[in-house]
C-alpha cells in the first residue's frame, strides 16, 4: 500500500495492532507479521496506542547505564516492524497473552551473570572493565515455534551516553549507551500463508545495529537449513550483496517444514547466532 508522507497507519491482526509514523516522502510497500518473527530492536518511532498512554519513546534493545545492562527487546517481524504494543520487558520467564514466553541469560567471558529485578524488568549488574558478553533469548510461542538467539558483543562502562532523540534505556531514562549488538533483518519470499514453493529459493539477510551505536559492516554470514526440526542441518550458499547484506540460496524440498539458522559477524567482531525452528512450510 502507498502511505502518504507524515501519515499514521494502523495495522491489525488477530492478536495485536500497531500504528507507525512514516517521515520519508518516498512511497513504500508495507506488510505486517512477515516471517520470521523474533525479538530485536524496533528501528522506527514507537507509537503506543492511546489507551496505553499515547505516543512514546522507543527503548533500546540492549542498553547499558554505568555497570547495569538493560535488555528491552521488541517483538518484531522479518522487516523490522514491531508486532506488539510495547517492548517485551523481560521477567525471567514472562508469559504473553497469546502464550509466548522468553527465557534470558547473560554471560561475561563465559561466566553467567546473575539477573535481578528492577521494576518490571530483568536487568544485569556487571563489572566496570570491558569484557565479552553473550546475551541469549530463547523465545517460544503457542502461535509460533522456538526462536533461539545469542548476541555476542564487547562492552565496558560507558564514558558517555549515545542515545539519539526518540530512544531511551529500557527503564525509561536516556542517560545510557547502546551496546554494539549485531541485529539481523530478513527478506524471506513466502506467500500469504507463509509457505514457499519447492525448488530454488533466495533469502536476503541484512545487518544493522542499535540507534546510537557504531554500525560496522556485516563481514560474514553462514546459513543452514533443516527439515527435521533442527536435528540435522545442511549449510547453504551465501553471497555478499553489499556492505550490510547477503543472499542465502537454497533448493527447497516439497511438503516439508523448514527450520533456519543464521550465524553472522560484523567488522568489529560482534556476532549473532539466530535459529528459527519450524520457520515455514513448503508447498506440495
N, C-alpha and C positions, 0 to 999 in steps of 0.2 A: 504494500500500500504506500501511497505518497503522503507524507505528513508535512504540512506547511511549517515553515520556519517559525520557531518560538512557540508552537502549539503544544498542548498536552494531549497525550493519547492514553486511554485506558485499555488494558488488555485483560481478558477474563479467561479462566479455565475452571474446571470443576472444583479445584482445591485452593486456588489462590487468585489474586488480582494485583495488578501494578499499574502505575502510570509513570511515564518518563517525560522529561522536558528535553527537546532537541534544539540545539543552538546553531547548528550549521545550516546554511541555506540550500545545500545540495540535496535533491530528492534521494530518498533511500527506501529500501525494502525492509520491512520489519517482520519478524516471525517470533513466536513465543514457544518456550518449552522445548527447544531443539536439543536433541541428544548430542553429547552426553550431559546429563545433569550432574552437578558436582558442587563442592564447596570452594570458594575463592573470593577474589576481590571484585566488587562491583565497580566498574570503571566510569559509570555515569552518575549524575547527581541523584542522590537518594531522595525520593519524594513520598513519604508515608501518606496513607490515606487520611482524610480529615479527622476521622474518628480516632486515629492514633496520634493526633497532635499536629497534623499538617506538615508542610514541607520541613525537612530537617537536614542535618549534616550526615555525610557518609562515613561510617567507621572504617578505618584501615583494616585490612585483613590480618596483619600481624605487626603491631607497633610496639616500640619499647620506650618506656619512660624511666630514666635512671637505670635501676637494676631490676626492673619488672617488665616482663613480656605480656602483652595483652592480645590474645587471639580473638578476632571477631569476624569469622568468615560469613559471607553471604551464600545463599543457595542460588546458584546461577546455572544458566543453560549454556549450550555449546558456544554461542557467540557473545557471551559475557553479560546477558541480561540478568537482573535479579528476578527470581521467581517466587519471592515471598515478601511479605510486607516489611520485614525488618531483618537485620542481621541475626544470624544464629549465635546467641550468646552461650558459649559452651558451659556446660554444667556437669562435667564428668560423663554421664550417660544421659543425655537430655532427650526426652520424648517430644515429638512434634504432634500436632493434632491429627495428622494422617498416618502416624505410626513410625515416622522416621526417628532414628537415633544416631548419635555421634559419640564416638569414644576418642579422646585426645590424649596424646602422650608427647613429652618433650625430653630429649636427651641432650646433654652437653658433653662433647668429646666422648660420646659413647655411654655416659652415665646418666641414668634417668633423673630428671629434676622433679621434686615434689610439687604438686599443684596446691593452690589454696583458693578459697572463695573470696571474692571482693564484690559485694552486692550480688547481682545475678550472674556474674562472670566467673569463669575459672581462669586464674592467672598464674604466672610462674615467676618466682623471685630467683634471680641468677647472679653469680659473681660479676664484679666490675670488669675484669680483664676480657679481652677478645677471645672468643672460642668458637668452635664449630658446633652448630645446633642442628638437630633434626626434629622437625615438628610433624607428627603423624596424626592424621584424622581418618578414622575408619567410619564410613557412613553407610547405614543400611536403611531399608525402607520397605513398607508393605506394598508400595506402588512400584518401586524400582529395586534393582539388586545392588549388591555392595559396591562401593567405590572406596578404594584404599589408596591414600596419597601420603607421601613423605616429602617434605620440602627440606633441603639441606642448605644452610647459609652460615656465614660468619657474622658474628655480632659482638660488639663491646658496648660499654656505657656511652651513649651519645654525647658528643661535645656541643651539639646544638640541635634545635628542632628543625625538621624539614617537611612539616605537614602543610600542603598547599591549602589555599582557601577552599572551603567546602568540605573539608575532611577533618576527622577527629580521631583520637585514640578510641579504642572500644569502650572505655569508661566514660566517654563524653567530654574529654578535655583535649586540648590541642598541643600542649607543651610536651611533645614526644617526637620520635623519629621513626620513619618506616624502615623495617628490615629489608634486606635485598632479596627476599624470597622470589624465586622464579615461578611465574604463573603461565599456564597454557590455555589458549583458546582453540576451538576445534570447528572445522567445517567438514561435516560428515554428510554426504549426499543421500539422505533417506527419503522415502515417500511420506505421505501424511499419516501413515500407520506405523511409522518408524521401522520400516523394512527396506531391504536393499535387494536388487536383482543379483543373481549369481553371475560370476564372471569377473572381468576386470573392474577394479574398484579403487578410486583415488580419494584420499583424505588429505586435508591441509591442516597443519598444526602450526600455530603462531605463539611466540613467546613474548611476554611483557612483564613489567614489574609494578609494584605499588606506586600510586601517585606520590611524588616527592623523593622517591629512591632513585639511585642511578639505574640506567636502563641499558646495560651492556647487551651486545648482540647474542642471539642464540647460536651457539657454536657446535652443538651436537644433538642429534635426535636418533634414538633407536625405537623401533616399533615392533610389536609382536601381536599375534592373533591366536585365539584358542577356540576350539569347537567343543571342548569338554569341561566348561566352567572353570578353566584355569588349571586343570590337572597337568596338561602339557601345552607348550607354547611353540609356535612357529615364527621365527623372525621374518619380517617382511622388509622390502626395499624402501629406503628413504632417500630423498634427493633434496638438496638445498635449493630453495626457491628464491630467497633474498636474505638480507641480513637477519631477519627475525622470523622466518617461516621455512618449513619443509613440507614436501609432499610425501605421503606414505602410500605405497601401491601394493595392493593385494589381489589375489584371484579368489573370489568367494565361492564356497561350495553351497549348492542349493539346499533349502529346507534345513538350515542349521541355526543354532543360537550362537552368536558371536560375542566373545569377550576380547577386550583390547588392553594392551599395556604400552605405555609411552614412558621412556626414560630420556631426560633432556638435561643439558648443561649449558650455561651461558659463558661468555668470555671471562668472567670473573671467578668462575668455579662454583657458582650457585647451581644446585641441582633440584630436580623434581622427578619422582617416580610415581606414576599415576596409573592405577589398574581399574578398569571398568568390567565388572563381572556381569555377563549376560546383557551387554550393552544394547544389542538389537538382534533381529532375526533376518534371515534371507528367505526370499520367496521360493516357492516350488518351481 
